Amino acid sequence: MWFDFRWIDWNLSKISNHDVETDECEWVVRRHGPRKSGAKHTVVGRTKSGRRLKVVYLMEDSITVFVLTAHDV
């Protein structure tokens, strides 16, 4: 599925603290089905290189993803 991702210093810093790259988050979100809990979405899946990540994000509108955090699982 196609999504637009909004990256700002805050969420870039959050994923960087876990040694996660933006392209890894985008890959996982686009290719794995999320679970929704309130306003937050959570998805667990493998990156293109096989790394298993958990990505937590908000949908700002129907196509814009704002990643809150991402880390290895």
PyMOL Python script that loads the backbone (N, CA, C, O; Angstrom):
from pymol import cmd

cmd.read_pdbstr("""\
ATOM      1  N   MET A   1       0.836  -1.173   0.000  1.00  0.00           N
ATOM      2  CA  MET A   1       0.000   0.000   0.000  1.00  0.00           C
ATOM      3  C   MET A   1       0.886   1.242   0.000  1.00  0.00           C
ATOM      4  O   MET A   1       1.980   1.236   0.564  1.00  0.00           O
ATOM      5  N   TRP A   2       0.406   2.294  -0.630  1.00  0.00           N
ATOM      6  CA  TRP A   2       1.173   3.529  -0.714  1.00  0.00           C
ATOM      7  C   TRP A   2       0.806   4.441   0.448  1.00  0.00           C
ATOM      8  O   TRP A   2      -0.372   4.677   0.715  1.00  0.00           O
ATOM      9  N   PHE A   3       1.814   4.946   1.129  1.00  0.00           N
ATOM     10  CA  PHE A   3       1.628   5.923   2.191  1.00  0.00           C
ATOM     11  C   PHE A   3       2.651   7.030   2.016  1.00  0.00           C
ATOM     12  O   PHE A   3       3.715   6.832   1.430  1.00  0.00           O
ATOM     13  N   ASP A   4       2.309   8.191   2.533  1.00  0.00           N
ATOM     14  CA  ASP A   4       3.256   9.291   2.652  1.00  0.00           C
ATOM     15  C   ASP A   4       3.710   9.279   4.109  1.00  0.00           C
ATOM     16  O   ASP A   4       2.894   9.076   5.008  1.00  0.00           O
ATOM     17  N   PHE A   5       4.985   9.490   4.348  1.00  0.00           N
ATOM     18  CA  PHE A   5       5.528   9.498   5.703  1.00  0.00           C
ATOM     19  C   PHE A   5       5.990  10.901   6.041  1.00  0.00           C
ATOM     20  O   PHE A   5       6.646  11.565   5.239  1.00  0.00           O
ATOM     21  N   ARG A   6       5.639  11.346   7.248  1.00  0.00           N
ATOM     22  CA  ARG A   6       6.081  12.669   7.699  1.00  0.00           C
ATOM     23  C   ARG A   6       7.189  12.470   8.724  1.00  0.00           C
ATOM     24  O   ARG A   6       6.967  11.967   9.825  1.00  0.00           O
ATOM     25  N   TRP A   7       8.380  12.879   8.328  1.00  0.00           N
ATOM     26  CA  TRP A   7       9.554  12.774   9.189  1.00  0.00           C
ATOM     27  C   TRP A   7       9.967  14.163   9.646  1.00  0.00           C
ATOM     28  O   TRP A   7      10.132  15.076   8.838  1.00  0.00           O
ATOM     29  N   ILE A   8      10.131  14.307  10.958  1.00  0.00           N
ATOM     30  CA  ILE A   8      10.639  15.544  11.548  1.00  0.00           C
ATOM     31  C   ILE A   8      11.784  15.158  12.489  1.00  0.00           C
ATOM     32  O   ILE A   8      12.019  13.976  12.742  1.00  0.00           O
ATOM     33  N   ASP A   9      12.476  16.148  12.993  1.00  0.00           N
ATOM     34  CA  ASP A   9      13.612  15.856  13.881  1.00  0.00           C
ATOM     35  C   ASP A   9      13.214  14.961  15.049  1.00  0.00           C
ATOM     36  O   ASP A   9      13.973  14.070  15.429  1.00  0.00           O
ATOM     37  N   TRP A  10      12.046  15.184  15.616  1.00  0.00           N
ATOM     38  CA  TRP A  10      11.616  14.420  16.795  1.00  0.00           C
ATOM     39  C   TRP A  10      11.521  12.927  16.514  1.00  0.00           C
ATOM     40  O   TRP A  10      12.121  12.131  17.237  1.00  0.00           O
ATOM     41  N   ASN A  11      10.773  12.523  15.470  1.00  0.00           N
ATOM     42  CA  ASN A  11      10.633  11.082  15.236  1.00  0.00           C
ATOM     43  C   ASN A  11      11.898  10.487  14.607  1.00  0.00           C
ATOM     44  O   ASN A  11      12.168   9.300  14.787  1.00  0.00           O
ATOM     45  N   LEU A  12      12.662  11.275  13.888  1.00  0.00           N
ATOM     46  CA  LEU A  12      13.951  10.778  13.390  1.00  0.00           C
ATOM     47  C   LEU A  12      14.881  10.453  14.549  1.00  0.00           C
ATOM     48  O   LEU A  12      15.602   9.457  14.514  1.00  0.00           O
ATOM     49  N   SER A  13      14.862  11.291  15.571  1.00  0.00           N
ATOM     50  CA  SER A  13      15.682  11.044  16.761  1.00  0.00           C
ATOM     51  C   SER A  13      15.212   9.798  17.499  1.00  0.00           C
ATOM     52  O   SER A  13      16.031   9.002  17.958  1.00  0.00           O
ATOM     53  N   LYS A  14      13.896   9.625  17.614  1.00  0.00           N
ATOM     54  CA  LYS A  14      13.345   8.451  18.310  1.00  0.00           C
ATOM     55  C   LYS A  14      13.791   7.153  17.654  1.00  0.00           C
ATOM     56  O   LYS A  14      14.237   6.240  18.349  1.00  0.00           O
ATOM     57  N   ILE A  15      13.683   7.049  16.334  1.00  0.00           N
ATOM     58  CA  ILE A  15      14.073   5.795  15.682  1.00  0.00           C
ATOM     59  C   ILE A  15      15.591   5.649  15.651  1.00  0.00           C
ATOM     60  O   ILE A  15      16.111   4.535  15.720  1.00  0.00           O
ATOM     61  N   SER A  16      16.295   6.759  15.548  1.00  0.00           N
ATOM     62  CA  SER A  16      17.755   6.724  15.544  1.00  0.00           C
ATOM     63  C   SER A  16      18.300   6.175  16.860  1.00  0.00           C
ATOM     64  O   SER A  16      19.325   5.494  16.872  1.00  0.00           O
ATOM     65  N   ASN A  17      17.623   6.466  17.959  1.00  0.00           N
ATOM     66  CA  ASN A  17      18.036   5.927  19.260  1.00  0.00           C
ATOM     67  C   ASN A  17      18.009   4.409  19.291  1.00  0.00           C
ATOM     68  O   ASN A  17      18.671   3.793  20.126  1.00  0.00           O
ATOM     69  N   HIS A  18      17.251   3.801  18.392  1.00  0.00           N
ATOM     70  CA  HIS A  18      17.147   2.339  18.305  1.00  0.00           C
ATOM     71  C   HIS A  18      17.870   1.797  17.068  1.00  0.00           C
ATOM     72  O   HIS A  18      17.676   0.645  16.680  1.00  0.00           O
ATOM     73  N   ASP A  19      18.700   2.637  16.459  1.00  0.00           N
ATOM     74  CA  ASP A  19      19.451   2.262  15.252  1.00  0.00           C
ATOM     75  C   ASP A  19      18.548   1.779  14.124  1.00  0.00           C
ATOM     76  O   ASP A  19      18.868   0.817  13.426  1.00  0.00           O
ATOM     77  N   VAL A  20      17.421   2.457  13.956  1.00  0.00           N
ATOM     78  CA  VAL A  20      16.463   2.131  12.900  1.00  0.00           C
ATOM     79  C   VAL A  20      16.497   3.255  11.869  1.00  0.00           C
ATOM     80  O   VAL A  20      16.586   4.431  12.224  1.00  0.00           O
ATOM     81  N   GLU A  21      16.427   2.891  10.604  1.00  0.00           N
ATOM     82  CA  GLU A  21      16.427   3.850   9.495  1.00  0.00           C
ATOM     83  C   GLU A  21      14.999   4.093   9.015  1.00  0.00           C
ATOM     84  O   GLU A  21      14.119   3.252   9.201  1.00  0.00           O
ATOM     85  N   THR A  22      14.781   5.243   8.400  1.00  0.00           N
ATOM     86  CA  THR A  22      13.446   5.574   7.895  1.00  0.00           C
ATOM     87  C   THR A  22      12.967   4.560   6.857  1.00  0.00           C
ATOM     88  O   THR A  22      11.797   4.178   6.860  1.00  0.00           O
ATOM     89  N   ASP A  23      13.861   4.121   5.970  1.00  0.00           N
ATOM     90  CA  ASP A  23      13.440   3.175   4.932  1.00  0.00           C
ATOM     91  C   ASP A  23      13.004   1.839   5.531  1.00  0.00           C
ATOM     92  O   ASP A  23      12.149   1.160   4.962  1.00  0.00           O
ATOM     93  N   GLU A  24      13.575   1.456   6.660  1.00  0.00           N
ATOM     94  CA  GLU A  24      13.150   0.221   7.322  1.00  0.00           C
ATOM     95  C   GLU A  24      11.726   0.371   7.864  1.00  0.00           C
ATOM     96  O   GLU A  24      10.901  -0.528   7.707  1.00  0.00           O
ATOM     97  N   CYS A  25      11.443   1.506   8.500  1.00  0.00           N
ATOM     98  CA  CYS A  25      10.083   1.758   9.007  1.00  0.00           C
ATOM     99  C   CYS A  25       9.078   1.751   7.868  1.00  0.00           C
ATOM    100  O   CYS A  25       8.027   1.116   7.958  1.00  0.00           O
ATOM    101  N   GLU A  26       9.403   2.453   6.808  1.00  0.00           N
ATOM    102  CA  GLU A  26       8.490   2.556   5.678  1.00  0.00           C
ATOM    103  C   GLU A  26       8.223   1.189   5.060  1.00  0.00           C
ATOM    104  O   GLU A  26       7.083   0.884   4.711  1.00  0.00           O
ATOM    105  N   TRP A  27       9.239   0.377   4.921  1.00  0.00           N
ATOM    106  CA  TRP A  27       9.098  -0.973   4.365  1.00  0.00           C
ATOM    107  C   TRP A  27       8.120  -1.799   5.206  1.00  0.00           C
ATOM    108  O   TRP A  27       7.205  -2.424   4.671  1.00  0.00           O
ATOM    109  N   VAL A  28       8.324  -1.797   6.525  1.00  0.00           N
ATOM    110  CA  VAL A  28       7.490  -2.606   7.417  1.00  0.00           C
ATOM    111  C   VAL A  28       6.040  -2.119   7.395  1.00  0.00           C
ATOM    112  O   VAL A  28       5.120  -2.932   7.298  1.00  0.00           O
ATOM    113  N   VAL A  29       5.827  -0.824   7.483  1.00  0.00           N
ATOM    114  CA  VAL A  29       4.465  -0.282   7.486  1.00  0.00           C
ATOM    115  C   VAL A  29       3.753  -0.600   6.178  1.00  0.00           C
ATOM    116  O   VAL A  29       2.573  -0.949   6.188  1.00  0.00           O
ATOM    117  N   ARG A  30       4.445  -0.486   5.066  1.00  0.00           N
ATOM    118  CA  ARG A  30       3.810  -0.721   3.759  1.00  0.00           C
ATOM    119  C   ARG A  30       3.495  -2.184   3.495  1.00  0.00           C
ATOM    120  O   ARG A  30       2.608  -2.480   2.694  1.00  0.00           O
ATOM    121  N   ARG A  31       4.191  -3.100   4.139  1.00  0.00           N
ATOM    122  CA  ARG A  31       4.061  -4.499   3.771  1.00  0.00           C
ATOM    123  C   ARG A  31       3.428  -5.415   4.817  1.00  0.00           C
ATOM    124  O   ARG A  31       3.198  -6.593   4.546  1.00  0.00           O
ATOM    125  N   HIS A  32       3.148  -4.888   5.998  1.00  0.00           N
ATOM    126  CA  HIS A  32       2.591  -5.724   7.058  1.00  0.00           C
ATOM    127  C   HIS A  32       1.358  -5.065   7.650  1.00  0.00           C
ATOM    128  O   HIS A  32       1.296  -3.841   7.774  1.00  0.00           O
ATOM    129  N   GLY A  33       0.384  -5.873   8.012  1.00  0.00           N
ATOM    130  CA  GLY A  33      -0.873  -5.344   8.544  1.00  0.00           C
ATOM    131  C   GLY A  33      -0.742  -4.863   9.976  1.00  0.00           C
ATOM    132  O   GLY A  33      -0.170  -5.558  10.816  1.00  0.00           O
ATOM    133  N   PRO A  34      -1.266  -3.679  10.263  1.00  0.00           N
ATOM    134  CA  PRO A  34      -1.170  -3.124  11.613  1.00  0.00           C
ATOM    135  C   PRO A  34      -2.281  -3.604  12.536  1.00  0.00           C
ATOM    136  O   PRO A  34      -3.330  -4.071  12.093  1.00  0.00           O
ATOM    137  N   ARG A  35      -2.017  -3.475  13.829  1.00  0.00           N
ATOM    138  CA  ARG A  35      -3.055  -3.600  14.852  1.00  0.00           C
ATOM    139  C   ARG A  35      -3.309  -2.185  15.341  1.00  0.00           C
ATOM    140  O   ARG A  35      -2.379  -1.388  15.456  1.00  0.00           O
ATOM    141  N   LYS A  36      -4.544  -1.877  15.624  1.00  0.00           N
ATOM    142  CA  LYS A  36      -4.888  -0.527  16.082  1.00  0.00           C
ATOM    143  C   LYS A  36      -5.323  -0.576  17.543  1.00  0.00           C
ATOM    144  O   LYS A  36      -6.117  -1.425  17.951  1.00  0.00           O
ATOM    145  N   SER A  37      -4.782   0.357  18.313  1.00  0.00           N
ATOM    146  CA  SER A  37      -5.162   0.502  19.713  1.00  0.00           C
ATOM    147  C   SER A  37      -5.384   1.985  19.960  1.00  0.00           C
ATOM    148  O   SER A  37      -4.425   2.740  20.118  1.00  0.00           O
ATOM    149  N   GLY A  38      -6.626   2.398  19.993  1.00  0.00           N
ATOM    150  CA  GLY A  38      -6.920   3.824  20.094  1.00  0.00           C
ATOM    151  C   GLY A  38      -6.478   4.524  18.817  1.00  0.00           C
ATOM    152  O   GLY A  38      -6.801   4.082  17.714  1.00  0.00           O
ATOM    153  N   ALA A  39      -5.743   5.610  18.971  1.00  0.00           N
ATOM    154  CA  ALA A  39      -5.265   6.358  17.801  1.00  0.00           C
ATOM    155  C   ALA A  39      -3.980   5.778  17.225  1.00  0.00           C
ATOM    156  O   ALA A  39      -3.608   6.082  16.092  1.00  0.00           O
ATOM    157  N   LYS A  40      -3.299   4.936  18.013  1.00  0.00           N
ATOM    158  CA  LYS A  40      -2.013   4.391  17.573  1.00  0.00           C
ATOM    159  C   LYS A  40      -2.175   3.095  16.786  1.00  0.00           C
ATOM    160  O   LYS A  40      -3.057   2.280  17.058  1.00  0.00           O
ATOM    161  N   HIS A  41      -1.305   2.936  15.815  1.00  0.00           N
ATOM    162  CA  HIS A  41      -1.206   1.697  15.054  1.00  0.00           C
ATOM    163  C   HIS A  41       0.130   1.059  15.409  1.00  0.00           C
ATOM    164  O   HIS A  41       1.123   1.758  15.607  1.00  0.00           O
ATOM    165  N   THR A  42       0.154  -0.260  15.488  1.00  0.00           N
ATOM    166  CA  THR A  42       1.383  -0.993  15.744  1.00  0.00           C
ATOM    167  C   THR A  42       1.512  -2.076  14.689  1.00  0.00           C
ATOM    168  O   THR A  42       0.557  -2.795  14.393  1.00  0.00           O
ATOM    169  N   VAL A  43       2.695  -2.180  14.132  1.00  0.00           N
ATOM    170  CA  VAL A  43       2.944  -3.227  13.148  1.00  0.00           C
ATOM    171  C   VAL A  43       4.282  -3.879  13.477  1.00  0.00           C
ATOM    172  O   VAL A  43       5.253  -3.204  13.819  1.00  0.00           O
ATOM    173  N   VAL A  44       4.313  -5.203  13.368  1.00  0.00           N
ATOM    174  CA  VAL A  44       5.546  -5.964  13.551  1.00  0.00           C
ATOM    175  C   VAL A  44       5.793  -6.708  12.253  1.00  0.00           C
ATOM    176  O   VAL A  44       4.903  -7.378  11.728  1.00  0.00           O
ATOM    177  N   GLY A  45       6.998  -6.586  11.745  1.00  0.00           N
ATOM    178  CA  GLY A  45       7.316  -7.276  10.500  1.00  0.00           C
ATOM    179  C   GLY A  45       8.794  -7.208  10.188  1.00  0.00           C
ATOM    180  O   GLY A  45       9.573  -6.565  10.891  1.00  0.00           O
ATOM    181  N   ARG A  46       9.155  -7.881   9.126  1.00  0.00           N
ATOM    182  CA  ARG A  46      10.554  -7.937   8.709  1.00  0.00           C
ATOM    183  C   ARG A  46      10.850  -6.871   7.664  1.00  0.00           C
ATOM    184  O   ARG A  46      10.040  -6.591   6.780  1.00  0.00           O
ATOM    185  N   THR A  47      12.035  -6.287   7.792  1.00  0.00           N
ATOM    186  CA  THR A  47      12.502  -5.324   6.807  1.00  0.00           C
ATOM    187  C   THR A  47      12.969  -6.071   5.563  1.00  0.00           C
ATOM    188  O   THR A  47      12.977  -7.302   5.529  1.00  0.00           O
ATOM    189  N   LYS A  48      13.352  -5.323   4.564  1.00  0.00           N
ATOM    190  CA  LYS A  48      13.866  -5.917   3.323  1.00  0.00           C
ATOM    191  C   LYS A  48      15.074  -6.815   3.599  1.00  0.00           C
ATOM    192  O   LYS A  48      15.271  -7.826   2.926  1.00  0.00           O
ATOM    193  N   SER A  49      15.876  -6.439   4.590  1.00  0.00           N
ATOM    194  CA  SER A  49      17.070  -7.229   4.922  1.00  0.00           C
ATOM    195  C   SER A  49      16.785  -8.349   5.915  1.00  0.00           C
ATOM    196  O   SER A  49      17.680  -9.129   6.241  1.00  0.00           O
ATOM    197  N   GLY A  50      15.544  -8.437   6.400  1.00  0.00           N
ATOM    198  CA  GLY A  50      15.168  -9.517   7.311  1.00  0.00           C
ATOM    199  C   GLY A  50      15.138  -9.140   8.779  1.00  0.00           C
ATOM    200  O   GLY A  50      14.815  -9.978   9.622  1.00  0.00           O
ATOM    201  N   ARG A  51      15.463  -7.913   9.102  1.00  0.00           N
ATOM    202  CA  ARG A  51      15.422  -7.438  10.485  1.00  0.00           C
ATOM    203  C   ARG A  51      13.970  -7.361  10.943  1.00  0.00           C
ATOM    204  O   ARG A  51      13.117  -6.872  10.202  1.00  0.00           O
ATOM    205  N   ARG A  52      13.677  -7.835  12.147  1.00  0.00           N
ATOM    206  CA  ARG A  52      12.311  -7.827  12.664  1.00  0.00           C
ATOM    207  C   ARG A  52      12.109  -6.578  13.518  1.00  0.00           C
ATOM    208  O   ARG A  52      12.785  -6.393  14.530  1.00  0.00           O
ATOM    209  N   LEU A  53      11.170  -5.719  13.099  1.00  0.00           N
ATOM    210  CA  LEU A  53      10.913  -4.454  13.769  1.00  0.00           C
ATOM    211  C   LEU A  53       9.474  -4.341  14.228  1.00  0.00           C
ATOM    212  O   LEU A  53       8.560  -4.928  13.649  1.00  0.00           O
ATOM    213  N   LYS A  54       9.303  -3.563  15.290  1.00  0.00           N
ATOM    214  CA  LYS A  54       7.984  -3.113  15.732  1.00  0.00           C
ATOM    215  C   LYS A  54       7.953  -1.617  15.466  1.00  0.00           C
ATOM    216  O   LYS A  54       8.838  -0.886  15.911  1.00  0.00           O
ATOM    217  N   VAL A  55       6.940  -1.160  14.743  1.00  0.00           N
ATOM    218  CA  VAL A  55       6.781   0.255  14.416  1.00  0.00           C
ATOM    219  C   VAL A  55       5.449   0.726  14.986  1.00  0.00           C
ATOM    220  O   VAL A  55       4.407   0.117  14.744  1.00  0.00           O
ATOM    221  N   VAL A  56       5.494   1.811  15.742  1.00  0.00           N
ATOM    222  CA  VAL A  56       4.290   2.416  16.314  1.00  0.00           C
ATOM    223  C   VAL A  56       4.104   3.764  15.633  1.00  0.00           C
ATOM    224  O   VAL A  56       5.040   4.559  15.544  1.00  0.00           O
ATOM    225  N   TYR A  57       2.891   4.015  15.153  1.00  0.00           N
ATOM    226  CA  TYR A  57       2.658   5.232  14.383  1.00  0.00           C
ATOM    227  C   TYR A  57       1.225   5.712  14.491  1.00  0.00           C
ATOM    228  O   TYR A  57       0.342   4.998  14.964  1.00  0.00           O
ATOM    229  N   LEU A  58       1.015   6.941  14.041  1.00  0.00           N
ATOM    230  CA  LEU A  58      -0.307   7.548  13.930  1.00  0.00           C
ATOM    231  C   LEU A  58      -0.610   7.764  12.460  1.00  0.00           C
ATOM    232  O   LEU A  58       0.296   8.010  11.663  1.00  0.00           O
ATOM    233  N   MET A  59      -1.877   7.673  12.102  1.00  0.00           N
ATOM    234  CA  MET A  59      -2.321   8.068  10.771  1.00  0.00           C
ATOM    235  C   MET A  59      -2.825   9.492  10.891  1.00  0.00           C
ATOM    236  O   MET A  59      -3.816   9.750  11.574  1.00  0.00           O
ATOM    237  N   GLU A  60      -2.140  10.426  10.223  1.00  0.00           N
ATOM    238  CA  GLU A  60      -2.545  11.829  10.304  1.00  0.00           C
ATOM    239  C   GLU A  60      -3.750  12.124   9.415  1.00  0.00           C
ATOM    240  O   GLU A  60      -4.553  13.008   9.715  1.00  0.00           O
ATOM    241  N   ASP A  61      -3.864  11.396   8.347  1.00  0.00           N
ATOM    242  CA  ASP A  61      -5.032  11.415   7.469  1.00  0.00           C
ATOM    243  C   ASP A  61      -5.037  10.054   6.793  1.00  0.00           C
ATOM    244  O   ASP A  61      -4.361   9.142   7.269  1.00  0.00           O
ATOM    245  N   SER A  62      -5.751   9.888   5.737  1.00  0.00           N
ATOM    246  CA  SER A  62      -5.892   8.546   5.153  1.00  0.00           C
ATOM    247  C   SER A  62      -4.610   8.000   4.522  1.00  0.00           C
ATOM    248  O   SER A  62      -4.519   6.798   4.273  1.00  0.00           O
ATOM    249  N   ILE A  63      -3.615   8.860   4.258  1.00  0.00           N
ATOM    250  CA  ILE A  63      -2.384   8.360   3.625  1.00  0.00           C
ATOM    251  C   ILE A  63      -1.091   8.787   4.324  1.00  0.00           C
ATOM    252  O   ILE A  63      -0.012   8.338   3.936  1.00  0.00           O
ATOM    253  N   THR A  64      -1.177   9.645   5.347  1.00  0.00           N
ATOM    254  CA  THR A  64       0.042  10.165   5.965  1.00  0.00           C
ATOM    255  C   THR A  64       0.333   9.474   7.288  1.00  0.00           C
ATOM    256  O   THR A  64      -0.466   9.512   8.224  1.00  0.00           O
ATOM    257  N   VAL A  65       1.500   8.840   7.338  1.00  0.00           N
ATOM    258  CA  VAL A  65       1.963   8.105   8.513  1.00  0.00           C
ATOM    259  C   VAL A  65       2.953   8.976   9.281  1.00  0.00           C
ATOM    260  O   VAL A  65       3.868   9.556   8.698  1.00  0.00           O
ATOM    261  N   PHE A  66       2.758   9.058  10.591  1.00  0.00           N
ATOM    262  CA  PHE A  66       3.699   9.734  11.476  1.00  0.00           C
ATOM    263  C   PHE A  66       4.209   8.697  12.470  1.00  0.00           C
ATOM    264  O   PHE A  66       3.499   8.309  13.398  1.00  0.00           O
ATOM    265  N   VAL A  67       5.444   8.255  12.266  1.00  0.00           N
ATOM    266  CA  VAL A  67       6.042   7.227  13.109  1.00  0.00           C
ATOM    267  C   VAL A  67       6.381   7.824  14.474  1.00  0.00           C
ATOM    268  O   VAL A  67       7.008   8.880  14.566  1.00  0.00           O
ATOM    269  N   LEU A  68       5.954   7.130  15.530  1.00  0.00           N
ATOM    270  CA  LEU A  68       6.260   7.546  16.894  1.00  0.00           C
ATOM    271  C   LEU A  68       7.542   6.904  17.393  1.00  0.00           C
ATOM    272  O   LEU A  68       8.351   7.561  18.049  1.00  0.00           O
ATOM    273  N   THR A  69       7.736   5.628  17.091  1.00  0.00           N
ATOM    274  CA  THR A  69       8.942   4.917  17.477  1.00  0.00           C
ATOM    275  C   THR A  69       9.043   3.624  16.679  1.00  0.00           C
ATOM    276  O   THR A  69       8.073   3.166  16.074  1.00  0.00           O
ATOM    277  N   ALA A  70      10.220   3.059  16.693  1.00  0.00           N
ATOM    278  CA  ALA A  70      10.451   1.761  16.048  1.00  0.00           C
ATOM    279  C   ALA A  70      11.664   1.131  16.718  1.00  0.00           C
ATOM    280  O   ALA A  70      12.628   1.811  17.069  1.00  0.00           O
ATOM    281  N   HIS A  71      11.592  -0.199  16.887  1.00  0.00           N
ATOM    282  CA  HIS A  71      12.709  -0.897  17.524  1.00  0.00           C
ATOM    283  C   HIS A  71      12.669  -2.385  17.171  1.00  0.00           C
ATOM    284  O   HIS A  71      11.667  -2.896  16.673  1.00  0.00           O
ATOM    285  N   ASP A  72      13.777  -3.059  17.440  1.00  0.00           N
ATOM    286  CA  ASP A  72      13.866  -4.501  17.185  1.00  0.00           C
ATOM    287  C   ASP A  72      12.964  -5.269  18.138  1.00  0.00           C
ATOM    288  O   ASP A  72      12.747  -4.859  19.279  1.00  0.00           O
ATOM    289  N   VAL A  73      12.446  -6.383  17.654  1.00  0.00           N
ATOM    290  CA  VAL A  73      11.686  -7.301  18.503  1.00  0.00           C
ATOM    291  C   VAL A  73      12.246  -8.700  18.349  1.00  0.00           C
ATOM    292  O   VAL A  73      11.752  -9.636  18.978  1.00  0.00           O
TER     293      VAL A  73
END
""", "prot")
cmd.dss("prot")
cmd.show_as("cartoon", "prot")
cmd.util.cbc("prot")
cmd.orient("prot")
